Amino acid sequence: MRRPHLTTVLAFIVFVFGLTALDLSSQPTQISTSERRKLAQFPELSLERMLAGGFAKDYSLFLQDQVVFRDAFRNIKSFVERRLLLKDENNGVYVVNNNLYDKFYGVNERYIQRAAVLMNGIIEAIDSSRIYLSVIPSKAHLLDGSKYLLSNQNAIADHLRQNVQAAYIDLMGAFGEGDEDLYYVTDHHWTTQGAIRGYDVLIRAMGFEPVEGYEFEQVTDSFAGSLYGRAAVSSIAKDRIYVAHNPVLDHMTTCRYETTDDVKCFLSVYFREKVGGLDPYDVFIGGAGPITVIENDRAASDDELVVFKDSYAHALAPFLAQHLRTVTLFDLRYVRKEWIFDQFDLDGKAVLFLYSTTILNTDPRILN
């Protein structure tokens, strides 16, 4: 064998077996902070699982998740996809002017129609004259559809506006070109300023005058959201998360149903201990959960608001609560509506259906 070929073969052997040795000697990582998910661990070893093929499948996932220099390899793949192969996106994420956007392509008409039917079913079960509906655009709504492969998100909002028996409040028109700073760079959610924009529109439509003049506190400068993990572009700067303060916001309390039988109450709408967790966005009302109740005993009104929502409402709800005695948030991905109707009297209360186009288009569980 000629020496150049021998050198190539030896280099390949050293690389492959070197990585394998490092993989075997490294302590398995529990969580990928960049991908915001738990990584596969060494699977349970048993003769039964080996014969059934389950061990081999789980071991393959374990090797894939625990490979050394995983983040570096993901960044290299992203660079090759975008720079060398000239693809517009990586893992369904566009990188435009040092900002990350979800590739919103394809409207799932069956999901949207189902959502309209389920909303109407909930509306029929509640005796209220104040039923509202609003749809939050994803960040891709801000991109030029003629330059990128994107679907028109207005079609989702239009279908629900026409088919749901509720007063429609337009948020699609409240966000457009130039509003990039109202969404996180690395995440699909709106920022605190974006939530305030949404609050201004919603609360005016409900007959209140928006509160102004907040003080803002930075709780982290290293937020790497869901788009950051998917895009694998390490050159993108991480986000800052701010929370808002005024005498009313600072006096609110939050009660979270960790399960339908386990209720815990807190003296704030902000959970700073969540900043160091898997998803720092959970600083807002503690993150996802079946039922969250915000109480404001300084409200000038005794009105109550019920919100059927996804996670965009977490940053928004405290602002709405400035005007109301109680805001109750229901996430129907975690609790059945039949149980809610048995345990909560919703008659006479204002009701808001508030969902993002992304969730409406991809998650059929949101109104189960």
C-alpha positions in Angstrom: 0.0 0.0 0.0 1.4 3.4 -1.0 2.2 5.7 1.9 -0.4 8.4 1.2 -3.1 5.7 1.2 -1.7 4.2 4.4 -1.7 7.6 6.0 -5.4 8.1 5.0 -6.4 4.7 6.3 -4.6 5.2 9.6 -6.1 8.6 10.1 -9.5 7.2 9.5 -9.0 4.3 12.0 -7.6 6.7 14.6 -10.6 9.1 14.1 -13.3 6.3 14.3 -11.8 4.4 17.1 -10.8 7.5 18.9 -14.3 8.8 18.9 -15.6 5.4 20.0 -13.1 5.4 22.9 -14.1 8.9 24.0 -17.8 7.9 23.7 -17.3 4.9 25.9 -15.2 6.7 28.5 -17.4 9.8 28.8 -20.1 10.2 31.4 -23.5 10.3 29.6 -25.0 13.8 29.5 -28.5 14.1 30.9 -29.7 17.3 29.2 -28.9 19.2 26.0 -29.2 22.8 26.9 -28.9 23.9 23.3 -31.7 21.6 22.2 -33.7 22.0 25.4 -34.4 18.3 25.8 -33.4 15.3 27.8 -30.9 13.0 26.0 -31.3 9.3 25.7 -29.5 7.3 28.4 -28.0 3.8 28.3 -31.0 1.5 27.9 -32.1 -1.3 30.2 -30.2 -4.5 29.3 -32.2 -7.7 29.3 -32.4 -10.9 27.2 -36.1 -10.2 26.5 -35.5 -6.7 25.2 -32.5 -7.9 23.1 -34.6 -10.7 21.5 -37.4 -8.3 20.8 -35.2 -5.7 19.2 -36.0 -2.9 21.7 -32.5 -2.8 23.1 -30.8 -2.3 19.7 -33.2 0.5 18.9 -32.7 2.3 22.2 -28.9 1.8 22.1 -28.8 3.4 18.7 -30.6 6.4 20.1 -28.2 6.5 23.0 -25.2 6.5 20.8 -26.7 9.2 18.6 -27.5 11.5 21.6 -24.3 10.8 23.5 -21.7 11.2 20.8 -18.8 13.4 22.0 -18.6 16.9 20.5 -22.3 16.6 19.6 -22.9 20.3 19.5 -19.8 20.9 17.3 -21.0 18.3 14.8 -24.4 19.8 14.7 -23.0 23.2 14.0 -20.8 21.8 11.2 -23.8 20.1 9.7 -25.7 23.4 9.8 -22.8 25.3 8.2 -22.6 22.7 5.4 -26.4 22.7 4.8 -26.6 26.5 4.6 -23.2 27.7 3.3 -22.0 24.9 1.0 -25.3 23.3 -0.1 -27.0 26.8 -0.2 -30.1 25.6 1.6 -32.3 28.4 3.0 -33.0 26.6 6.3 -31.7 23.9 8.6 -34.2 21.6 10.5 -37.1 23.8 9.5 -35.5 27.1 10.7 -34.6 30.1 8.5 -31.5 32.2 9.4 -32.2 35.7 8.2 -30.1 38.7 9.3 -28.9 37.0 12.4 -32.4 36.1 13.4 -34.1 32.7 13.5 -37.5 32.0 12.0 -39.6 28.9 12.0 -40.4 27.7 8.5 -44.2 28.0 8.5 -45.2 26.0 5.5 -48.4 24.2 4.8 -51.8 24.9 6.5 -53.3 21.9 8.1 -57.0 22.6 7.2 -58.2 19.5 9.1 -56.7 20.7 12.3 -58.0 24.3 11.8 -61.6 23.0 11.1 -61.4 20.7 14.1 -60.3 23.6 16.3 -63.3 25.7 15.2 -65.7 22.9 16.0 -64.2 22.3 19.4 -64.2 26.1 20.3 -67.8 26.3 19.3 -68.5 23.3 21.5 -66.9 25.0 24.5 -68.8 28.3 23.8 -72.1 26.4 23.7 -71.4 25.0 27.1 -70.8 28.4 28.7 -73.5 31.0 29.4 -71.6 34.2 28.6 -72.1 37.3 26.4 -68.4 38.1 26.3 -66.6 35.5 24.2 -63.5 36.6 22.4 -61.1 34.9 19.9 -57.7 36.0 18.8 -54.9 34.4 16.8 -51.2 35.1 17.4 -48.9 35.1 14.3 -45.7 33.1 14.4 -42.5 35.1 13.8 -42.4 33.8 10.2 -45.4 36.1 9.6 -42.8 38.9 9.5 -40.8 37.5 6.6 -41.3 38.3 2.9 -43.3 35.4 1.5 -42.0 36.0 -2.0 -38.5 35.2 -0.9 -39.1 32.2 1.4 -41.2 29.1 1.3 -44.0 30.2 3.6 -47.7 29.8 3.9 -50.1 32.7 4.6 -50.9 32.5 8.3 -53.9 34.9 7.8 -55.8 31.9 6.3 -55.8 30.3 9.7 -57.1 33.4 11.5 -59.7 34.1 8.7 -61.1 30.5 8.9 -61.5 30.8 12.7 -62.9 34.3 12.5 -65.6 33.2 10.1 -66.5 29.9 11.8 -66.2 30.5 15.6 -69.1 32.1 17.4 -66.9 34.7 19.2 -65.9 38.4 18.8 -62.7 38.3 16.8 -59.8 40.5 18.0 -57.2 41.0 15.3 -53.6 40.4 16.4 -52.4 39.3 12.9 -52.4 42.9 11.7 -50.7 44.1 14.9 -47.4 42.4 14.0 -45.6 42.9 10.7 -42.4 43.9 9.0 -40.1 45.7 11.3 -41.4 44.1 14.5 -38.7 41.5 14.8 -37.7 42.8 18.2 -41.1 41.8 19.5 -40.1 38.1 19.3 -37.0 36.4 20.7 -34.2 35.9 18.3 -33.7 32.2 19.3 -37.3 31.3 20.2 -40.7 31.3 18.7 -42.4 33.2 21.6 -42.9 36.9 21.7 -40.8 39.0 24.1 -42.2 40.9 27.0 -42.5 43.9 24.7 -44.3 41.7 22.2 -46.7 40.5 24.9 -47.4 44.1 25.8 -48.2 44.9 22.1 -50.7 42.0 22.2 -52.1 43.1 25.6 -52.7 46.6 24.3 -54.8 45.3 21.4 -56.7 42.8 23.5 -57.5 44.9 26.5 -58.8 47.8 24.4 -61.1 45.4 22.6 -62.4 44.3 26.0 -63.2 47.9 27.0 -60.3 48.8 29.2 -57.5 51.4 28.8 -54.0 49.8 28.7 -51.7 50.5 31.6 -48.4 52.2 30.6 -45.1 53.1 32.3 -43.5 49.8 33.4 -40.1 49.2 34.9 -38.2 46.3 33.4 -35.8 43.8 35.0 -33.4 41.6 33.1 -33.6 38.0 34.6 -31.2 36.4 32.1 -29.0 37.3 29.1 -28.4 33.7 28.0 -31.8 32.4 26.8 -31.3 29.9 24.0 -34.8 29.1 22.7 -36.3 26.2 20.8 -35.2 27.7 17.4 -31.6 28.0 18.6 -31.4 24.2 19.2 -33.0 23.3 15.9 -30.9 25.7 13.8 -27.6 24.8 15.4 -26.0 28.2 14.6 -23.6 29.0 17.4 -22.9 32.5 16.0 -26.4 33.7 16.8 -26.5 35.7 20.0 -28.6 34.4 22.9 -31.6 36.4 24.1 -32.2 38.5 27.2 -35.5 37.9 29.1 -37.1 40.9 30.9 -40.0 40.9 33.3 -42.1 44.0 33.9 -42.9 45.7 37.2 -45.4 48.1 38.6 -47.3 48.2 42.0 -50.1 46.1 40.6 -48.1 43.4 38.9 -45.8 43.1 41.9 -48.8 42.4 44.2 -50.4 39.6 42.2 -50.5 36.0 43.3 -50.4 32.8 41.1 -52.0 29.4 41.9 -50.9 26.5 39.8 -52.6 23.2 39.4 -49.6 20.9 39.2 -52.2 18.1 38.7 -55.9 18.4 38.9 -55.7 17.6 42.7 -52.5 19.4 43.6 -52.7 23.2 43.9 -49.8 25.4 44.9 -49.9 29.2 45.3 -47.1 31.7 45.0 -46.7 35.4 45.8 -45.6 36.4 42.3 -46.4 35.9 38.6 -42.7 35.5 38.0 -40.7 32.3 38.9 -37.1 33.4 38.8 -35.9 29.9 39.8 -37.0 28.7 36.4 -34.4 30.8 34.7 -31.7 28.2 35.4 -33.8 25.3 34.2 -34.4 23.6 30.8 -36.6 26.4 29.6 -36.0 29.9 31.0 -39.3 31.1 29.4 -41.0 29.3 32.3 -40.1 32.4 34.4 -43.5 33.6 33.2 -46.2 32.2 35.6 -44.1 29.1 36.1 -44.5 27.6 32.6 -46.9 25.0 31.2 -49.5 23.4 33.3 -53.2 22.4 33.2 -54.6 25.3 35.1 -53.1 28.6 36.3 -55.0 31.2 38.3 -53.7 34.8 38.7 -55.4 36.8 41.4 -55.3 40.6 41.6 -56.9 42.0 44.8 -56.0 45.6 43.7 -58.2 45.4 40.6 -60.7 48.2 40.1 -63.1 45.7 38.6 -64.5 42.4 40.0 -64.5 41.0 36.5 -63.1 37.6 35.8 -61.5 36.4 32.6 -61.1 32.8 31.4 -58.4 32.1 28.8 -58.1 28.9 26.8 -54.5 29.2 25.6 -51.1 28.0 24.6 -47.7 29.2 26.0 -47.8 32.6 24.4 -50.3 33.6 27.0 -47.8 33.1 29.8 -46.0 36.4 29.2 -49.2 38.1 28.4 -51.6 37.1 31.2 -50.2 39.2 34.0 -50.8 42.3 31.9 -54.4 41.4 31.3 -54.8 40.7 35.0 -54.1 44.3 35.9 -57.7 45.1 35.0 -59.4 42.0 36.5 -59.9 40.3 39.8 -59.0 36.9 38.4 -57.6 35.5 35.2 -57.8 31.7 34.9 -55.7 30.0 32.2 -56.7 26.6 30.9 -54.3 24.5 28.8 -56.4 21.7 27.3 -53.3 19.7 26.4 -53.1 18.8 30.1 -56.6 18.7 31.4 -59.9 17.5 29.9 -62.6 20.2 29.4 -65.2 17.9 30.9 -63.3 18.1 34.2 -63.1 21.8 34.0 -66.9 22.2 33.5 -67.4 19.9 36.5 -65.1 21.9 38.8 -65.3 25.5 37.6 -68.3 27.7 37.0 -67.5 29.7 33.9 -71.0 31.2 33.3 -71.1 35.0 33.2 -67.3 35.3 32.9 -65.4 36.8 29.9 -63.8 34.1 27.9 -60.8 34.4 25.5 -59.5 31.8 23.1 -55.9 32.8 22.4 -53.7 30.5 20.3 -50.7 30.9 18.1 -50.9 29.9 14.4 -48.1 27.4 15.0 -49.9 25.5 17.7 -53.2 25.6 15.8 -51.5 24.2 12.8 -49.5 21.4 14.4 -51.0 20.3 17.7 -54.4 18.5 17.5 -54.5 18.2 21.4 -54.9 21.9 22.2 -58.7 21.7 22.6 -59.2 18.1 23.7 
